[in-house]
Amino acid sequence: MKKILYFFFLSLLIGFNSSCEGDREELSVQVQGQPVLFDVDVDVLVLDSNNLNNPALTLQWDKADYGVQTAVQYDVELSNSADFEMNTLGATTSATTITWSVRELNNVLGNINVTPFEENEIFFRIRSVVGNDDSLPAFSEVISVTIVPYYTFPFLDIFLVGNACVSDWNNDNNNPPLLRSPGNPNAYSYTGFFNGDPNQFKILETRGQWQPQWGDTDTPGELAVNRGDSDDPGEFDLPGDAGYYVFNCELMGNTGTFTINAFEGDLITPPSIINISGSATDEAQSLELTQRDAGFDPYVWTSGPIRLIPGELNFIIDGNSLGGDTEFSGTASADSPAIPVVVIDDYEVWYYALTNEYHLIPLTYTN
């Protein structure tokens, strides 16, 4: 029977030797040894997201011998194929062993095409170079390990709070998210109604928590964050009376930029019904969205937790089917393919009917 461990300390031994005659220009490198695995009574390494700091995998190899006293650097490379057509650098070291924690290994696997929650055959090899001379690499032979990674949500969701917004100064009041740009994960926007007098707001990274908190600074168009170790930034102020505005921002570390401009498009008739359908849905559940607050902004629609599985979905708006070609966030249209859903989870779904923008938040992987 196949044995599965949720985390373990796996030792692999990769051996190779190289030889050198003459000066550096005449250096000849050859891989002579073959990888030799220690006996390990396990078939599959399952990375357990509940034990992120536990050691998951150790690789160990013989020191390269060039016949002269010289510094040797080792690159540990991982790939999803034996030919290493797609590969990533797992570590660079002058030592002859490397240990990844569960979190570290899962993050490395995220750089190559792996499927979360399924068995993936992962290939490893050691690349050796002399000093900083990258022109003479030597490679060990390839070994493989079957690994089941967990899913890592790669994006940050941010939310509105303030008396200019529907949630008021309540940090846990179904606060609407800003749309994250599919082309730039650091760029966000929100197009909708903002209150006037009072007309201030801020941005939160986690609903229910006041920090990290983003706001205005003394420099026009610049924003900053308090992550709990500084003073809170100032409030964003509307440039005019209550109405529809477009708020754009780009977050860069602990600073960023923003703009607030009046919405110049036409205010269309709000939808009367929005549903979602497709292979990513479970037809046994309610798939109808509701307006967040029809009296405040009739264009903002949302859902309670909806179970979605890997597949596709469309928004059905007053009988018309709209899709989008980017997962998690994007702009829907009748000409687009169905929206891809890449991981099973309970999702919070938002649809901004004024701009046909959608935002899907997987609740397990985000705060």
C-alpha positions as CSV (number, residue, x, y, z in Angstrom):
1,M,0.0,0.0,0.0
2,K,1.2,3.5,-0.8
3,K,2.4,5.3,2.3
4,I,1.8,9.1,2.6
5,L,3.4,11.3,5.2
6,Y,2.2,14.9,5.7
7,F,5.7,16.1,6.4
8,F,9.0,14.4,7.0
9,F,12.7,14.9,6.8
10,L,13.8,13.2,3.5
11,S,17.5,12.8,2.8
12,L,18.7,12.4,-0.8
13,L,22.3,11.8,-1.6
14,I,23.6,13.1,-4.9
15,G,27.2,12.3,-5.7
16,F,29.5,13.7,-8.3
17,N,33.1,14.4,-8.8
18,S,34.9,16.7,-11.2
19,S,38.5,16.9,-12.2
20,C,40.8,19.7,-13.3
21,E,44.2,19.8,-15.0
22,G,46.1,23.0,-15.9
23,D,44.9,26.5,-15.5
24,R,41.3,27.8,-15.4
25,E,41.1,28.2,-19.2
26,E,41.8,24.5,-19.6
27,L,39.4,23.4,-16.9
28,S,37.6,20.2,-17.7
29,V,34.5,19.2,-15.8
30,Q,32.9,15.8,-15.8
31,V,30.1,14.3,-13.8
32,Q,31.1,10.8,-12.8
33,G,29.0,9.8,-9.9
34,Q,25.3,8.8,-10.0
35,P,22.7,10.0,-7.5
36,V,22.2,7.4,-4.7
37,L,19.0,7.7,-2.6
38,F,18.9,6.6,1.0
39,D,16.3,4.1,1.8
40,V,13.1,6.0,2.7
41,D,10.0,4.1,3.5
42,V,7.6,6.6,1.9
43,D,6.2,7.1,-1.6
44,V,4.7,10.5,-1.6
45,L,5.6,13.8,0.2
46,V,2.5,15.7,1.1
47,L,3.2,19.3,2.1
48,D,1.0,20.1,5.1
49,S,0.0,23.8,5.3
50,N,-0.7,23.4,9.0
51,N,3.0,22.7,9.7
52,L,4.7,25.4,7.6
53,N,7.9,25.6,9.5
54,N,8.6,21.8,9.8
55,P,11.5,20.4,7.7
56,A,10.1,18.9,4.5
57,L,13.0,17.8,2.3
58,T,16.8,17.6,2.6
59,L,19.1,17.1,-0.4
60,Q,22.7,16.1,0.2
61,W,25.6,15.6,-2.3
62,D,29.3,14.9,-2.4
63,K,31.7,17.9,-2.6
64,A,32.9,18.5,-6.2
65,D,36.6,17.8,-6.6
66,Y,38.4,20.0,-9.1
67,G,41.9,18.9,-8.1
68,V,42.8,22.4,-7.0
69,Q,41.9,24.6,-4.1
70,T,39.0,26.6,-5.4
71,A,35.6,27.9,-4.4
72,V,32.6,25.9,-5.7
73,Q,29.0,27.1,-5.9
74,Y,26.1,24.7,-6.1
75,D,22.7,25.6,-7.6
76,V,19.8,23.3,-6.7
77,E,17.4,23.2,-9.6
78,L,13.8,21.8,-9.7
79,S,11.6,21.0,-12.6
80,N,8.3,19.4,-13.5
81,S,10.0,17.4,-16.3
82,A,13.1,15.3,-16.6
83,D,14.4,17.4,-19.4
84,F,14.3,20.6,-17.2
85,E,12.6,22.5,-20.0
86,M,10.8,24.5,-17.3
87,N,12.9,24.8,-14.1
88,T,13.5,27.0,-11.2
89,L,16.3,27.7,-8.8
90,G,15.6,26.2,-5.4
91,A,18.7,27.3,-3.6
92,T,22.3,28.5,-4.1
93,T,24.9,27.4,-1.6
94,S,28.6,26.6,-1.1
95,A,27.6,23.8,1.3
96,T,26.8,20.2,0.2
97,T,23.3,20.0,1.7
98,I,20.1,22.0,1.7
99,T,16.9,21.6,3.8
100,W,13.6,23.3,2.9
101,S,10.8,23.8,5.3
102,V,7.2,23.0,4.2
103,R,6.6,26.7,3.4
104,E,9.9,27.2,1.6
105,L,9.5,24.1,-0.6
106,N,5.9,24.9,-1.5
107,N,6.9,28.4,-2.5
108,V,9.7,27.1,-4.7
109,L,7.2,24.7,-6.4
110,G,5.0,27.7,-7.1
111,N,7.6,28.9,-9.6
112,I,7.0,25.9,-11.9
113,N,3.8,24.4,-13.3
114,V,2.5,22.1,-10.5
115,T,-1.1,21.2,-9.6
116,P,-2.0,21.8,-5.9
117,F,-3.5,18.9,-3.9
118,E,-2.4,16.4,-6.5
119,E,0.7,14.2,-6.9
120,N,3.4,15.9,-9.0
121,E,6.6,14.2,-10.0
122,I,9.3,16.8,-9.2
123,F,12.8,16.4,-10.7
124,F,16.0,17.7,-8.9
125,R,19.6,18.1,-10.0
126,I,22.7,19.9,-8.7
127,R,24.5,22.4,-10.9
128,S,28.1,23.1,-10.0
129,V,30.3,26.0,-11.0
130,V,33.8,27.1,-10.1
131,G,33.8,30.3,-8.2
132,N,31.9,32.9,-10.2
133,D,32.7,31.4,-13.5
134,D,29.3,30.5,-15.0
135,S,30.8,29.2,-18.3
136,L,31.8,25.8,-17.0
137,P,28.7,24.2,-15.3
138,A,28.7,20.6,-14.3
139,F,25.4,18.7,-13.6
140,S,24.5,15.8,-11.4
141,E,22.2,13.2,-12.7
142,V,18.5,13.8,-12.1
143,I,16.4,12.3,-9.3
144,S,12.7,12.7,-8.8
145,V,10.3,12.8,-5.8
146,T,6.5,12.7,-5.9
147,I,5.2,15.8,-4.0
148,V,1.6,17.0,-3.2
149,P,1.8,20.8,-2.8
150,Y,-0.8,22.9,-1.1
151,Y,-2.3,26.0,-2.8
152,T,-0.7,29.4,-2.1
153,F,-2.8,32.4,-3.0
154,P,-0.4,34.8,-4.6
155,F,-2.4,38.0,-4.3
156,L,-3.4,40.7,-1.7
157,D,-7.0,41.8,-1.3
158,I,-7.7,45.2,0.0
159,F,-11.0,46.7,1.3
160,L,-12.7,50.1,1.7
161,V,-13.6,51.6,5.1
162,G,-14.8,55.0,6.0
163,N,-17.9,57.2,6.2
164,A,-17.6,57.9,2.4
165,C,-18.2,54.1,1.9
166,V,-21.1,51.7,2.4
167,S,-19.3,50.0,5.3
168,D,-18.8,53.3,7.2
169,W,-16.0,53.2,9.9
170,N,-16.7,49.6,10.6
171,N,-13.7,47.3,9.7
172,D,-15.8,44.2,9.5
173,N,-19.0,45.2,7.7
174,N,-18.9,43.3,4.4
175,N,-16.5,45.9,3.2
176,P,-16.2,45.9,-0.6
177,P,-12.8,44.9,-2.1
178,L,-11.0,47.1,-4.6
179,L,-10.5,45.4,-8.0
180,R,-7.0,44.0,-8.3
181,S,-5.6,44.6,-11.8
182,P,-5.0,41.2,-13.6
183,G,-2.0,42.7,-15.4
184,N,-0.4,44.3,-12.3
185,P,-1.1,42.7,-8.9
186,N,0.1,45.8,-7.1
187,A,-2.5,48.1,-8.8
188,Y,-6.1,48.4,-7.6
189,S,-9.2,50.4,-8.5
190,Y,-12.7,51.0,-7.3
191,T,-15.4,52.6,-9.3
192,G,-18.6,53.4,-7.4
193,F,-20.6,55.7,-5.2
194,F,-18.9,57.7,-2.4
195,N,-20.7,59.7,0.2
196,G,-20.2,63.4,0.6
197,D,-19.8,65.4,3.9
198,P,-18.6,63.3,5.6
199,N,-16.5,62.0,2.7
200,Q,-13.4,60.3,4.0
201,F,-12.1,56.7,3.7
202,K,-9.1,54.5,4.1
203,I,-8.0,51.0,2.9
204,L,-7.6,47.9,5.0
205,E,-5.7,44.7,4.1
206,T,-7.8,42.5,6.4
207,R,-11.4,42.9,7.3
208,G,-11.8,42.9,11.1
209,Q,-8.4,44.4,11.7
210,W,-7.4,48.1,11.6
211,Q,-3.8,47.3,10.6
212,P,-2.3,47.1,8.1
213,Q,-4.1,50.4,7.2
214,W,-3.4,52.5,4.1
215,G,-4.2,56.2,3.8
216,D,-3.1,59.6,2.6
217,T,0.2,61.4,3.4
218,D,1.2,65.1,3.4
219,T,2.5,64.6,-0.2
220,P,-0.2,64.9,-2.8
221,G,-0.9,61.6,-4.6
222,E,1.1,59.6,-2.2
223,L,-0.2,57.0,0.3
224,A,1.5,55.1,3.1
225,V,0.7,52.2,5.5
226,N,0.7,51.5,9.2
227,R,1.4,47.8,9.7
228,G,1.0,48.2,13.5
229,D,4.4,49.8,14.1
230,S,3.8,53.4,13.3
231,D,1.1,56.1,13.3
232,D,-2.0,55.7,11.2
233,P,-1.9,57.6,7.9
234,G,-4.5,60.2,7.1
235,E,-7.8,59.8,5.4
236,F,-8.5,60.0,1.7
237,D,-10.8,63.0,0.9
238,L,-13.1,63.2,-2.1
239,P,-12.4,66.1,-4.4
240,G,-16.1,67.1,-4.6
241,D,-19.6,66.3,-3.4
242,A,-21.2,62.9,-3.1
243,G,-21.2,60.9,-6.4
244,Y,-19.5,58.3,-8.4
245,Y,-15.8,58.3,-8.4
246,V,-12.8,56.2,-9.7
247,F,-10.2,55.5,-7.0
248,N,-6.9,54.1,-8.3
249,C,-3.9,53.1,-6.3
250,E,-0.6,51.2,-6.6
251,L,1.0,49.8,-3.5
252,M,4.8,49.5,-3.4
253,G,6.2,48.1,-0.2
254,N,5.2,50.6,2.5
255,T,4.3,53.5,0.1
256,G,2.5,54.0,-3.1
257,T,0.5,56.4,-5.3
258,F,-3.2,57.1,-5.7
259,T,-5.7,59.2,-7.7
260,I,-9.4,60.1,-7.2
261,N,-11.4,61.3,-10.1
262,A,-15.1,61.8,-10.9
263,F,-16.6,59.0,-12.9
264,E,-17.2,60.3,-16.4
265,G,-19.2,57.4,-17.9
266,D,-22.9,56.9,-18.2
267,L,-24.9,55.6,-15.2
268,I,-26.6,52.5,-16.8
269,T,-29.7,50.9,-15.5
270,P,-28.7,48.5,-12.7
271,P,-29.3,44.8,-13.3
272,S,-32.3,43.1,-11.8
273,I,-30.7,39.7,-11.3
274,I,-27.1,38.3,-11.4
275,N,-26.4,34.6,-11.3
276,I,-23.3,32.5,-11.9
277,S,-23.1,29.2,-13.7
278,G,-20.6,26.8,-15.2
279,S,-18.5,23.7,-14.5
280,A,-16.9,25.3,-11.4
281,T,-20.3,25.6,-9.7
282,D,-22.4,23.1,-7.6
283,E,-25.9,23.4,-8.8
284,A,-27.3,22.3,-5.4
285,Q,-26.3,25.7,-3.9
286,S,-27.8,29.2,-4.4
287,L,-25.8,30.9,-7.1
288,E,-27.7,34.2,-7.1
289,L,-25.8,37.4,-6.1
290,T,-27.5,40.2,-4.1
291,Q,-27.0,43.9,-4.0
292,R,-24.6,45.0,-1.2
293,D,-26.9,48.0,-0.5
294,A,-29.3,49.0,-3.2
295,G,-30.0,52.3,-1.6
296,F,-26.3,53.2,-1.4
297,D,-24.9,51.8,-4.7
298,P,-27.2,49.6,-6.8
299,Y,-24.2,48.5,-9.0
300,V,-22.4,46.5,-6.3
301,W,-23.4,42.9,-6.1
302,T,-22.0,40.2,-3.9
303,S,-22.6,36.7,-2.5
304,G,-22.1,34.7,0.7
305,P,-19.6,31.9,0.6
306,I,-20.1,29.9,-2.6
307,R,-18.3,26.6,-3.1
308,L,-16.4,26.5,-6.4
309,I,-14.2,23.7,-7.8
310,P,-11.6,23.9,-10.6
311,G,-13.4,24.7,-13.8
312,E,-15.1,27.7,-15.4
313,L,-17.9,30.1,-14.6
314,N,-19.9,32.8,-16.2
315,F,-22.0,35.6,-14.9
316,I,-25.6,35.5,-16.1
317,I,-26.9,39.1,-16.0
318,D,-30.5,39.6,-16.8
319,G,-30.2,36.5,-19.1
320,N,-27.0,37.5,-20.8
321,S,-23.8,35.5,-20.3
322,L,-20.6,37.3,-19.6
323,G,-17.1,35.8,-19.1
324,G,-13.5,36.8,-18.5
325,D,-10.1,35.3,-19.3
326,T,-8.4,36.0,-15.9
327,E,-8.9,34.2,-12.6
328,F,-9.8,35.9,-9.4
329,S,-10.3,39.4,-10.9
330,G,-11.0,41.0,-14.2
331,T,-13.5,42.6,-16.5
332,A,-16.4,40.5,-17.9
333,S,-17.8,40.8,-21.4
334,A,-20.0,38.8,-23.7
335,D,-17.0,38.2,-26.1
336,S,-14.8,36.7,-23.4
337,P,-14.3,33.0,-22.6
338,A,-15.5,31.6,-19.3
339,I,-13.7,32.7,-16.2
340,P,-11.2,30.1,-15.0
341,V,-11.4,28.8,-11.4
342,V,-8.1,27.2,-10.5
343,V,-8.6,26.0,-6.9
344,I,-11.4,24.5,-4.9
345,D,-12.6,26.6,-2.0
346,D,-15.5,28.6,-0.6
347,Y,-15.5,31.9,-2.5
348,E,-16.8,35.4,-1.8
349,V,-17.9,36.7,-5.2
350,W,-18.2,40.4,-6.0
351,Y,-19.6,42.0,-9.2
352,Y,-19.5,45.7,-10.0
353,A,-22.2,46.1,-12.6
354,L,-21.3,49.7,-13.5
355,T,-18.0,48.6,-15.0
356,N,-18.6,44.8,-15.4
357,E,-15.7,44.1,-13.1
358,Y,-15.6,40.9,-11.0
359,H,-13.6,39.9,-8.0
360,L,-13.4,36.3,-6.5
361,I,-11.9,35.9,-3.0
362,P,-11.0,32.3,-2.0
363,L,-11.7,32.4,1.7
364,T,-9.4,29.7,2.9
365,Y,-6.3,31.3,1.4
366,T,-7.0,34.9,2.4
367,N,-7.8,36.9,5.5
